[in-house]
Amino acid sequence: MRLLLVEDDRMIGESISEALTGENHIVDWVRDGREAELAMDDPVYDLILLDLGLPKKNGLAVLEDYRKRGGLLPILVLTARDSLTDRVTGLDVGADDYLVKPFELEELFARMRALLRRPAGRAQNPIVHGDLTLDPVRHEVRRQDVLLPVSAREFALLQILLSPPGRIWSLAQLEEKLYGWDRDIGSNAVEVYIHHLRKKLGSHFIRNVRGVGYKVSEA
């Protein structure tokens, strides 16, 4: 999954970002409310982790304005504000869940999984395409119910190509979806992952639409 982390505390941000990256997520980290507003309107994310005590614009205002603009992504609030009033206010203005600092990383991961299983999440249901099933919550790919060994990048790329099946994705679009900000991307990185997936799924599973991009074959 690609996640947006909004956290102004450098130590906390680094810790969460490192932990999420270790769980094979792609993380973009912003540090103030204004940056958060710009980033939250980017459709590449699956989930937003939002601190409330932000500089330039506080997190509650960022959250409320995002929902007023029609933003639908699941948002997990991470904050040191632990009063009942703060929790109720956060949920009322649009948070999907509320986790009080300090917290254990295992609980953060569990809350994220729970949010993505809800109907509001974009990645809650397994994607079935012919005899292949991709489960975003379990992070598994199965073919004829046999578990396939895929890397985190291969999984992410396959999920993009299956959302929805048949859509043609340009190379630039795949790079934008597959990588976070400030990453060095090799000139043929996406093609390498496509090559790996074709070896595992069959050479014709991912088609090259000449001059346009890539798509999965019909089921």
N, C-alpha and C positions, 0 to 999 in steps of 0.2 A: 504494500500500500504506500501511497504517497501522502504524507502528513504535513500539516502546517503547525508548527510550534510557535506560540506567541508568549515570550517570557523575557523580562528585562534583566533578571538576575543572571549574571554570566555563569556562576558556578552551577546553579540549578539547571540552566539551559544546556550547558555542556554535558552535565550528567544525564539528563533526560534524552538529549539528542544522541549521545553515544549509546545509551541503552537501547533506544529504538532502532538505531542503525544495526546494532548487534542482533536484533530480532528480524533483520532483513527488510526493514521499512526504509523508504526514502524520506528524509526529513529536511524541510526548509524551515529555518529558524529566523524569526524577526523579533525585534526588541522594543518596539513602541507601538502605540495605538494607531498612528498614521500609517506606518508600514503595514500593520495588520490589515487595515481597511483595504489597501491596495491589493494585498496578497489574497485576501479572502474572496475576492471577486474572480480569481483565476479558477477555471473549472477543472483543474487537474487534480484537486485534492479529494481524498476519501473521508478525512476526518480532521477536525481542528481542535488543538489543545490550547486553551486560552487562559492566561493569567489575567487577574482583574486589576492589580496595582501597577498600571503601565504609565510611563511618561507620555506627554503630548496629548493623549486621549485615553481616559480610563476604560478598562475592559468592559464594564457594564454598558457604557455608551456605545462602544464598538459592537458589542453583541446585539444590543437593541436596534441599532441602525442597520446592521446586516440583515436581521430578520425583517425589518420594514422594507428593505430593498428586495425582499423575496428570497433571500438566501436559505437554502434547504439542507446544507451539509450538517451532519451531526457534530455537535460542539460539546466537548468535555471541559468544564471549567476547573482549573487548577489554581488554588488560592489559599492564603493563610487566614482569610476571613472566615471564621468558623461559627459565627453567631447564627441563630435560627433566622433572624431577619435577613442577613446577608444571603443565606442559602435560598430562602423563599424568593427574594428579589431576583437572584440570578436565574432561578428556574422560571419565574414569571416572565422575564424579558426574553427568554428563548433558549436557555441552556438545556441540553438533553440530560446531563448528569453533572455532578458536583463532587470534586475530590479535594479534601482539605490537606494542606501541607503541614507537617511532613507526611509522606506516604511511602509505602513499600512499592517497588517497581512491579512486583507480581500483581498487586491490586490494580495498578494503572493498566497493565496489559489485560487483566480480566474485564475491567470497565470498558476498555476499548472494544474488546470482542463482543461484549453485551450490546454496545451501541450499534455495532455493525450488523447485529442480528435483528435489530428493530426494523419495522417497515420503512422508517424515514431514511435509513442508511442506503446508500447506493450499492453496497457490496454485500448485502445480507444473505442473498440466496445463491446456492450453487448454480453455475452456468453449465447447461447441458448442450452439447453439440455433437449429434450422432452418438457414437459410443464413447465419447470423451466427456468427463465431468471435471470442472474446475471449481474448487470450494475455496472462496476467498477468506472465510473465517478460519478454517483449519489449515489453510495454505497448502492444499494438496491438489494434485492432478492425477486422475485415474482414467485408464482406458480399459474398457471391458472389465471394470472393477479391479484392475491391477494398478497398484500405486507406481507412478513413474517418478524417477529421480530427476528433479529439475532444480536449477539454481534459483536464487531469489530474483535475478534479472530475467531469467528465462520465464519464470512464473509471471512476473509483472508484464513482460512483453506479450505473453500469451493471453493474459487477462485483457489487455488493451485490444488485441486483435479480435477477441470474442465479444467485445462490448460496443456495438452488437456484431454478431457474425455477419460477414458479407460487406461490411463497410471497408472502403479503401482508405488506408492511412499512408500519408506521405512520409518519407524518411524524416523530414524536419518535425512533423507532428509526433512521430514515435520518439524521437530524441527528447522533445519537450516533455512528453508524458513520462518517459522512463528515467530521466535524470533530474536531480535537484539543482538548485542554483550553485554557481561557483564550482562546478565540477569540470575537470578536464575530460572531454569526450573525444575518444579516438575517431578518426575519420571513417572507420568501417566497423565501429563497435556494434551498432544495431545489426548489421549484416552478419556479424559473427554469431550473435545470439540466435538469429533466424536460422543460420546454418546448423547450430546445435539442436534447435527444436525440430528441424526437418529430419535430422538423424534419428531422433527419438520418436517422432510422430509420422514419419513418412515424407518422402521428398515432395509430394504433391499437396501436403496438408496446408502449407502456406504458399500462396501464389504470388508471383511478381507480376503486377499489372504494368506493363512497359510504359515508362515515361510518367507514371502516376504514383505508384507506391505498392503496398502489400495488402493482402486480404487472405482470410482463411477460405478454403474450399467449401462448397456446399456440403451439408451433412448427408 
